Amino acid sequence: MHWAKELEQAGCHVIYGVSHLKTHSKITLVVRRKNGKIERFVHLGTGNYNDATAKLYTDFGYITSRKDFGVDATNFFNYLSGYTTKPHFHHLSVAPFDIREQFMDLIDEEIRYHRQYGNGYIIAKMNSLTDKPLIKKMYEASQAGVKVELIVRGTCCLRPGIPNVSENIRVVSVVGRYLEHSRIYYFHHNGEEKIYLSSADWMTRNMEKRVEISFPILDIEMKARIKAILQLTLADNVKTREQNKDGDYYYVINNGAEEIDSQLKLFKMAYQNTDAE
């Protein structure tokens, strides 16, 4: 409230959000007029705008000047400010409207593709997994034969490895130097891979009691980069614990294989990229 008052006194229009809902989305919209035309720049992310936690949390941010994303961001802020009740979006899915439904539909698509082509594959990375409808849908995907790999740092109410229920699901948790905070959702989609980033975990509170955003990654190179990070995280055999069907966790045993510390490797990659620039 202190900073809200400071901003208002400085002339900013402060929006306090939607009544009875916690605004948990991470989005920034910059609008400017250039040569008589309106230009929009949008930042969407999985993590908070917090300089303290940014030193410890791992997150993703996406910056774009695409017009369709700019329109979506404008409509989103119009919703938050009360100008519209349920806006139209080109790419964004927004809770409490349709994020759960979006993911349910994507899982259903993966089930259909697997039954037709036998290549169903889902990777989901989040902080916690507690939403019953999505857990049931993941069990349904497993029973259909879809391979599911979940990276869940915290609470996970899904139980993997149960015969005839979840034997095609693997659950891992990576706990290391940095707090794994990003939410990433990958669907093989019969080779036409779909990747979404989101502010939302698969928790009932995020689906029903918060304002959240999910958005697709459309750039091919960015998709490949995010997929590579997911694969590296799943290959971690230093900081990873795997959950069994009883809900217990055990450190992954590498059996003499090369040690793979995903956080350390990503840190070195980021450092090298920064040094190169």
QUIRAKA-V253733 format. One record per residue. N is the residue number from 1. RES is the residue in one letter. OMEGA is omega as a letter, one per 40 degrees, with the letter a starting at -180 (* if undefined). Layout:
BEGIN
N;RES;OMEGA
N;RES;OMEGA
END
This chain:
BEGIN
1;M;i
2;H;a
3;W;i
4;A;i
5;K;i
6;E;a
7;L;i
8;E;i
9;Q;i
10;A;i
11;G;i
12;C;i
13;H;a
14;V;i
15;I;a
16;Y;i
17;G;a
18;V;a
19;S;i
20;H;i
21;L;i
22;K;i
23;T;a
24;H;a
25;S;a
26;K;a
27;I;i
28;T;i
29;L;i
30;V;a
31;V;i
32;R;i
33;R;a
34;K;a
35;N;i
36;G;a
37;K;i
38;I;i
39;E;i
40;R;i
41;F;a
42;V;i
43;H;i
44;L;a
45;G;i
46;T;a
47;G;a
48;N;i
49;Y;a
50;N;a
51;D;i
52;A;a
53;T;i
54;A;i
55;K;a
56;L;a
57;Y;i
58;T;a
59;D;i
60;F;i
61;G;a
62;Y;i
63;I;a
64;T;i
65;S;i
66;R;a
67;K;a
68;D;i
69;F;i
70;G;i
71;V;i
72;D;a
73;A;i
74;T;i
75;N;i
76;F;a
77;F;i
78;N;i
79;Y;a
80;L;a
81;S;i
82;G;a
83;Y;i
84;T;a
85;T;i
86;K;a
87;P;i
88;H;i
89;F;i
90;H;a
91;H;a
92;L;i
93;S;a
94;V;i
95;A;e
96;P;a
97;F;a
98;D;a
99;I;i
100;R;a
101;E;i
102;Q;a
103;F;i
104;M;i
105;D;i
106;L;i
107;I;i
108;D;i
109;E;a
110;E;i
111;I;a
112;R;i
113;Y;a
114;H;i
115;R;a
116;Q;a
117;Y;i
118;G;a
119;N;a
120;G;a
121;Y;i
122;I;i
123;I;i
124;A;i
125;K;a
126;M;i
127;N;a
128;S;i
129;L;a
130;T;a
131;D;a
132;K;i
133;P;i
134;L;i
135;I;i
136;K;i
137;K;i
138;M;i
139;Y;i
140;E;i
141;A;i
142;S;a
143;Q;i
144;A;i
145;G;a
146;V;i
147;K;a
148;V;i
149;E;a
150;L;i
151;I;a
152;V;a
153;R;a
154;G;a
155;T;i
156;C;a
157;C;i
158;L;i
159;R;a
160;P;i
161;G;i
162;I;a
163;P;i
164;N;i
165;V;a
166;S;a
167;E;i
168;N;a
169;I;i
170;R;i
171;V;i
172;V;i
173;S;i
174;V;i
175;V;a
176;G;a
177;R;a
178;Y;i
179;L;a
180;E;a
181;H;a
182;S;i
183;R;a
184;I;a
185;Y;a
186;Y;i
187;F;a
188;H;i
189;H;i
190;N;i
191;G;i
192;E;a
193;E;i
194;K;i
195;I;i
196;Y;i
197;L;a
198;S;i
199;S;a
200;A;i
201;D;i
202;W;i
203;M;a
204;T;a
205;R;i
206;N;a
207;M;a
208;E;a
209;K;i
210;R;i
211;V;a
212;E;i
213;I;i
214;S;a
215;F;a
216;P;i
217;I;a
218;L;a
219;D;a
220;I;a
221;E;i
222;M;i
223;K;a
224;A;a
225;R;a
226;I;i
227;K;i
228;A;i
229;I;i
230;L;a
231;Q;i
232;L;i
233;T;i
234;L;a
235;A;a
236;D;i
237;N;i
238;V;a
239;K;a
240;T;i
241;R;a
242;E;a
243;Q;i
244;N;a
245;K;i
246;D;a
247;G;i
248;D;a
249;Y;i
250;Y;i
251;Y;i
252;V;i
253;I;a
254;N;i
255;N;i
256;G;i
257;A;i
258;E;i
259;E;i
260;I;i
261;D;a
262;S;a
263;Q;i
264;L;i
265;K;i
266;L;i
267;F;a
268;K;i
269;M;i
270;A;i
271;Y;i
272;Q;i
273;N;i
274;T;a
275;D;a
276;A;a
277;E;*
END
